[in-house]
Amino acid sequence: MAGKTVAVMGGGVGGVVAANRLRQLLPREHRVVVVDRNPIHAFAPAFTWVMLGWQKAARIVGDLRHLRRRGIEVLIDEVTSLDMERRRLVLTRQEVPFDYLVLSPGVEYGTGNVPGLARAWTFYHLDGAEALRDELEKLREGRIVILIPSVPYKCPAAPYEAALLLDYYYRKRGLRDRVDIRLFTPEPQPLPVAGPQVGEQVLELLSAREVWFGPRMQVQSVDQDARTVTFADGSQVAFDLLIGVPVHSAPRVVREAGLTGDKGWVEVDRDTLSTAWEGVYAIGDVTHIPLANGLPLPKAGVFAHAEAEVVARNIAAQIEGRPESYTFAGQGQCFLETGYRRAALVQGDFLAEPEPRVSLRAPSLFWHLVKAGFARWWLWRWF
Ligand SMILES: Cc1cc2nc3c(=O)[nH]c(=O)nc-3n(C[C@H](O)[C@H](O)[C@H](O)COP(=O)(O)OP(=O)(O)OC[C@H]3O[C@@H](n4cnc5c(N)ncnc54)[C@H](O)[C@@H]3O)c2cc1C
């Protein structure tokens, strides 16, 4: 059997799990090659801790180059195009021909042409979370607006978690009566994919903590000089500090390779994550997986992780001439930290019929400790 090359585009959650699992399963005559422009993998669920100064950025990152010690080839380079005809990744310095390809490039951040949004602060990437920490430290009074400009966005619980943690942060500083916190979203309720009951529970958490919630609010523009957000219905809200979720889209190279479907994301077989191209799989945030309630599977690391396991095992089986037998189950859970050393847990079966079965476990110290332990385990396990 000639040696095969499995290329993995992206060393984020999906890519790191896929590459490690493939390397563990495949004999050394087969190559596992990971390409990422950024050698530093950051654990995103901890970005809110960095934003609040509770965790140093250096404590929540892993170095992708450490995977070389396990026999994984790691190329720190930009994928400039995907040549699907010739089956190769085109990088700035070389090309990587592949027999199998795992696409896990995540999303590209933008502003969706919303004027002024580019200057909003954000905790949606590590540099942004660090920069925001200093602004929050300086802010002693005024209004913080958290703005969700569009769907889908990663980790649907994250902006709500940020709002609740900001409430806690300013209460601890004795400034909460001087800091107003408001969250605006085009969504009809928090976490629509989880159903009305979970939405109601999150609303109760927000209202108990005096976080203003504005549903069905579609941002039209931001005036950073006047410090106002204007919505599609003509209403305006003033802010002292604007925290924005970036507008998410599939990365340019994926779009240019014709890999995206009507929804703007890569369409995959929901059991095996295979695409229309033979031997090419897509996992994680770059995919669109429709659920029984008409909404897409949320963009969350827990799913990228599970999908990577399925794809890696099935590719290894194909290479070794065994039948592919692993399928994606759609079970997932996500922590929603609420401050006071407590976290809630949103969990469920997202592929259930006739609709996803998702519930919210009440905030407790237990889930907070589980999240803290998981963060440590993640970086130890994969790096
Ligand atoms: C604030 C925040 C909190 C979150 N909290 C949670 C949580 O509690 N639970 C949860 O399950 N999920 C959470 N998530 C979501 C989770 O981080 C993502 O769903 C997950 O990282 C997706 O994995 P992925 O492999 O698809 O993409 P990513 O992890 O984003 O990895 C993509 C990689 O591809 C690389 N790449 C892209 N294009 C190129 C190119 N052209 N050339 C080279 N490299 C490229 C990027 O550099 C990146 O490293 C959170 C996200 C954020 C932002």
PDBQT file of the ligand as one rigid body, heavy atoms in Angstrom, charges set to zero:
ROOT
HETATM    1  C1  LIG A 401     -15.484  33.973  22.473  1.00  0.00    +0.000 C 
HETATM    2  C2  LIG A 401     -15.732  32.568  22.032  1.00  0.00    +0.000 A 
HETATM    3  C3  LIG A 401     -16.163  31.612  22.942  1.00  0.00    +0.000 A 
HETATM    4  C4  LIG A 401     -16.404  30.317  22.545  1.00  0.00    +0.000 A 
HETATM    5  N1  LIG A 401     -16.822  29.405  23.471  1.00  0.00    +0.000 NA
HETATM    6  C5  LIG A 401     -17.100  28.146  23.088  1.00  0.00    +0.000 A 
HETATM    7  C6  LIG A 401     -17.546  27.177  24.033  1.00  0.00    +0.000 A 
HETATM    8  O1  LIG A 401     -17.675  27.461  25.234  1.00  0.00    +0.000 OA
HETATM    9  N2  LIG A 401     -17.840  25.928  23.594  1.00  0.00    +0.000 N 
HETATM   10  C7  LIG A 401     -17.705  25.600  22.276  1.00  0.00    +0.000 A 
HETATM   11  O2  LIG A 401     -17.986  24.447  21.921  1.00  0.00    +0.000 OA
HETATM   12  N3  LIG A 401     -17.278  26.489  21.342  1.00  0.00    +0.000 NA
HETATM   13  C8  LIG A 401     -16.976  27.740  21.724  1.00  0.00    +0.000 A 
HETATM   14  N4  LIG A 401     -16.542  28.658  20.797  1.00  0.00    +0.000 N 
HETATM   15  C9  LIG A 401     -16.519  28.297  19.368  1.00  0.00    +0.000 C 
HETATM   16  C10 LIG A 401     -15.280  27.527  18.961  1.00  0.00    +0.000 C 
HETATM   17  O3  LIG A 401     -14.116  28.237  19.297  1.00  0.00    +0.000 OA
HETATM   18  C11 LIG A 401     -15.326  27.277  17.462  1.00  0.00    +0.000 C 
HETATM   19  O4  LIG A 401     -16.567  26.722  17.124  1.00  0.00    +0.000 OA
HETATM   20  C12 LIG A 401     -14.207  26.337  17.039  1.00  0.00    +0.000 C 
HETATM   21  O5  LIG A 401     -12.959  26.938  17.245  1.00  0.00    +0.000 OA
HETATM   22  C13 LIG A 401     -14.365  25.910  15.588  1.00  0.00    +0.000 C 
HETATM   23  O6  LIG A 401     -13.306  25.089  15.220  1.00  0.00    +0.000 OA
HETATM   24  P1  LIG A 401     -12.807  25.043  13.699  1.00  0.00    +0.000 P 
HETATM   25  O7  LIG A 401     -11.734  24.022  13.651  1.00  0.00    +0.000 OA
HETATM   26  O8  LIG A 401     -13.963  24.929  12.790  1.00  0.00    +0.000 OA
HETATM   27  O9  LIG A 401     -12.202  26.514  13.436  1.00  0.00    +0.000 OA
HETATM   28  P2  LIG A 401     -11.093  27.313  14.231  1.00  0.00    +0.000 P 
HETATM   29  O10 LIG A 401     -10.896  26.754  15.591  1.00  0.00    +0.000 OA
HETATM   30  O11 LIG A 401     -11.481  28.747  14.119  1.00  0.00    +0.000 OA
HETATM   31  O12 LIG A 401      -9.754  27.064  13.412  1.00  0.00    +0.000 OA
HETATM   32  C14 LIG A 401      -9.593  27.517  12.101  1.00  0.00    +0.000 C 
HETATM   33  C15 LIG A 401      -8.081  27.627  11.822  1.00  0.00    +0.000 C 
HETATM   34  O13 LIG A 401      -7.880  27.724  10.404  1.00  0.00    +0.000 OA
HETATM   35  C16 LIG A 401      -6.840  28.649  10.169  1.00  0.00    +0.000 C 
HETATM   36  N5  LIG A 401      -7.004  29.177   8.812  1.00  0.00    +0.000 N 
HETATM   37  C17 LIG A 401      -8.132  29.679   8.267  1.00  0.00    +0.000 A 
HETATM   38  N6  LIG A 401      -7.921  30.042   6.992  1.00  0.00    +0.000 NA
HETATM   39  C18 LIG A 401      -6.614  29.770   6.727  1.00  0.00    +0.000 A 
HETATM   40  C19 LIG A 401      -5.792  29.936   5.573  1.00  0.00    +0.000 A 
HETATM   41  N7  LIG A 401      -6.265  30.444   4.418  1.00  0.00    +0.000 N 
HETATM   42  N8  LIG A 401      -4.506  29.544   5.645  1.00  0.00    +0.000 NA
HETATM   43  C20 LIG A 401      -3.999  29.037   6.802  1.00  0.00    +0.000 A 
HETATM   44  N9  LIG A 401      -4.728  28.853   7.923  1.00  0.00    +0.000 NA
HETATM   45  C21 LIG A 401      -6.025  29.227   7.873  1.00  0.00    +0.000 A 
HETATM   46  C22 LIG A 401      -7.017  29.706  11.250  1.00  0.00    +0.000 C 
HETATM   47  O14 LIG A 401      -5.813  30.405  11.491  1.00  0.00    +0.000 OA
HETATM   48  C23 LIG A 401      -7.472  28.862  12.444  1.00  0.00    +0.000 C 
HETATM   49  O15 LIG A 401      -6.396  28.504  13.279  1.00  0.00    +0.000 OA
HETATM   50  C24 LIG A 401     -16.235  29.958  21.178  1.00  0.00    +0.000 A 
HETATM   51  C25 LIG A 401     -15.785  30.909  20.253  1.00  0.00    +0.000 A 
HETATM   52  C26 LIG A 401     -15.526  32.202  20.663  1.00  0.00    +0.000 A 
HETATM   53  C27 LIG A 401     -15.041  33.215  19.662  1.00  0.00    +0.000 C 
ENDROOT
TORSDOF 0
